[in-house]
Amino acid sequence: MIQKAKALACVKHKGQKRTDGRDYVEHPIEVYKILETIYNEPNRENVLVASILHDTLEDTNTSIIELENLFNEEVASLVVEVTSAKYAVKTFGKVEYLSNKMMHMTDGALAIKLADRLSNVSDAKGFSEERKERLMTETSIILKNIVNRQNLKPYHKKLIEEIGRIILKSKSN
């Protein structure tokens, strides 16, 4: 399933670029690699597959039904769970929306979302100073809001700590 997800992500994100000019598909592969090293729960394969596909609903012409048919219901559900609702982001603001959403995610989805954040803050090199500062500030607030979430797992805490280190390092530069 992982190889199938990588192949689909390459097709779906073809032609998309990151801010620094790299092919966009490198980002979901990075999220997968982060989780591959720390996520060992019983639903590991589904979470890893969903991590590769985490931006397909939001950024490509992929449908939930397509993900269910190609993979399974849990993979599709995880991708839906980490996908931001654009109307809600506009209504509530990104920080409030994501803070609330992440407080109520399943463990696997939260791991994907945190690995996604870790990848994003790690890749902020190509951002303008203003955009980089906004990303770091938003991420700091989101982390402060979710750190009191009940039942954070050790892998969640490890991801939160790593994101925090990067944010502190960016502020000292």
C-alpha positions as CSV (number, residue, x, y, z in Angstrom):
1,M,0.0,0.0,0.0
2,I,2.9,2.4,0.7
3,Q,4.4,2.1,-2.7
4,K,0.9,2.5,-4.2
5,A,0.4,5.7,-2.1
6,K,3.8,7.1,-3.2
7,A,2.9,6.4,-6.9
8,L,-0.5,8.1,-6.5
9,A,1.0,11.1,-4.7
10,C,3.5,11.5,-7.5
11,V,0.7,11.5,-10.1
12,K,-1.7,13.8,-8.1
13,H,1.0,16.4,-7.2
14,K,2.7,16.4,-10.6
15,G,3.6,19.9,-11.6
16,Q,3.1,21.3,-8.1
17,K,6.1,23.1,-6.5
18,R,7.0,24.0,-3.0
19,T,8.0,27.6,-2.2
20,D,11.7,26.7,-2.5
21,G,11.1,25.3,-6.0
22,R,11.2,21.6,-5.1
23,D,8.6,19.2,-6.4
24,Y,5.6,19.3,-4.0
25,V,5.5,15.5,-3.6
26,E,8.7,15.7,-1.6
27,H,6.7,17.2,1.3
28,P,4.3,14.3,1.8
29,I,7.2,11.8,1.4
30,E,9.0,13.8,4.2
31,V,5.9,13.6,6.4
32,Y,5.9,9.8,5.8
33,K,9.6,9.5,6.7
34,I,9.1,11.4,9.9
35,L,6.3,9.1,11.0
36,E,8.0,5.9,9.7
37,T,10.7,6.4,12.4
38,I,8.3,7.0,15.4
39,Y,4.8,5.6,14.7
40,N,4.4,2.0,15.7
41,E,0.8,1.6,16.6
42,P,-1.4,-1.3,15.3
43,N,-2.8,0.9,12.5
44,R,0.8,1.9,11.4
45,E,0.4,1.0,7.7
46,N,-2.8,3.0,7.3
47,V,-1.4,6.0,9.1
48,L,1.8,5.9,6.9
49,V,-0.3,5.6,3.8
50,A,-2.5,8.5,4.8
51,S,0.6,10.6,5.6
52,I,1.7,10.3,2.0
53,L,-1.8,11.2,0.8
54,H,-2.5,13.9,3.4
55,D,-2.7,16.8,1.0
56,T,-4.5,15.0,-1.9
57,L,-8.0,16.1,-1.0
58,E,-7.0,19.7,-0.3
59,D,-4.6,20.3,-3.2
60,T,-5.6,17.9,-6.0
61,N,-8.6,16.5,-7.8
62,T,-8.7,13.4,-5.6
63,S,-12.0,12.3,-4.0
64,I,-12.7,10.5,-0.8
65,I,-14.3,7.7,-2.8
66,E,-11.2,7.3,-4.9
67,L,-9.1,6.9,-1.7
68,E,-11.5,4.4,-0.2
69,N,-11.5,2.4,-3.5
70,L,-7.7,2.4,-3.9
71,F,-6.8,1.9,-0.3
72,N,-9.4,1.5,2.4
73,E,-11.9,3.4,4.6
74,E,-9.5,4.1,7.4
75,V,-6.9,5.7,5.0
76,A,-9.6,7.8,3.5
77,S,-10.9,8.8,6.9
78,L,-7.5,9.8,8.1
79,V,-6.9,12.0,5.1
80,V,-10.3,13.6,5.6
81,E,-9.5,14.2,9.2
82,V,-6.3,16.1,8.5
83,T,-7.7,18.1,5.6
84,S,-8.6,21.7,6.5
85,A,-12.0,23.0,5.6
86,K,-11.3,26.2,3.8
87,Y,-14.6,27.8,4.8
88,A,-13.9,27.1,8.4
89,V,-10.3,28.5,8.2
90,K,-11.8,31.7,6.7
91,T,-14.5,31.9,9.3
92,F,-12.5,31.2,12.5
93,G,-9.0,31.9,11.4
94,K,-6.3,29.4,10.8
95,V,-4.9,29.2,14.4
96,E,-8.2,28.9,16.1
97,Y,-9.5,26.4,13.5
98,L,-6.4,24.1,13.7
99,S,-6.1,24.4,17.5
100,N,-9.6,23.2,17.9
101,K,-9.4,20.5,15.2
102,M,-6.2,19.1,16.5
103,M,-7.6,18.9,20.0
104,H,-10.2,16.4,18.7
105,M,-8.2,14.3,16.2
106,T,-7.6,10.6,16.5
107,D,-4.1,9.7,17.6
108,G,-3.1,8.7,14.1
109,A,-4.4,11.9,12.5
110,L,-2.8,14.0,15.1
111,A,0.5,12.3,14.4
112,I,0.2,13.1,10.7
113,K,-0.8,16.7,11.4
114,L,2.2,17.2,13.7
115,A,4.6,15.6,11.3
116,D,3.1,17.9,8.6
117,R,3.8,20.9,10.8
118,L,7.3,19.6,11.5
119,S,8.0,19.3,7.8
120,N,6.6,22.8,7.2
121,V,8.6,24.6,9.9
122,S,11.7,22.7,8.8
123,D,11.2,23.8,5.2
124,A,10.6,27.5,6.0
125,K,14.1,28.4,4.7
126,G,12.6,29.4,1.3
127,F,10.0,31.7,2.9
128,S,10.1,35.4,3.2
129,E,10.9,36.6,6.7
130,E,7.3,37.8,7.1
131,R,5.8,34.4,6.0
132,K,8.4,32.5,8.1
133,E,7.6,34.6,11.2
134,R,3.8,34.0,10.7
135,L,4.3,30.3,10.3
136,M,6.4,30.0,13.5
137,T,4.0,32.2,15.5
138,E,0.9,30.3,14.3
139,T,2.6,27.0,15.0
140,S,3.7,28.2,18.5
141,I,0.1,29.2,19.4
142,I,-1.3,25.9,18.0
143,L,1.2,23.9,20.0
144,K,0.4,25.8,23.2
145,N,-3.3,25.1,22.7
146,I,-2.9,21.4,22.1
147,V,-0.1,20.6,24.6
148,N,-2.8,20.2,27.3
149,R,-4.8,17.7,25.2
150,Q,-5.6,14.6,27.1
151,N,-3.7,11.4,26.4
152,L,-0.9,12.7,24.2
153,K,1.2,9.7,23.2
154,P,5.0,9.7,23.4
155,Y,5.3,10.1,19.6
156,H,3.0,13.2,19.8
157,K,5.2,14.7,22.5
158,K,8.4,13.9,20.5
159,L,7.0,15.7,17.4
160,I,5.9,18.7,19.6
161,E,9.3,18.9,21.1
162,E,11.1,18.8,17.8
163,I,8.8,21.5,16.3
164,G,9.4,23.6,19.4
165,R,13.2,23.3,18.9
166,I,13.0,24.5,15.4
167,I,10.8,27.4,16.4
168,L,13.3,28.4,19.1
169,K,16.2,28.1,16.7
170,S,14.4,30.3,14.1
171,K,13.8,33.0,16.7
172,S,17.5,33.0,17.7
173,N,18.7,33.5,14.2
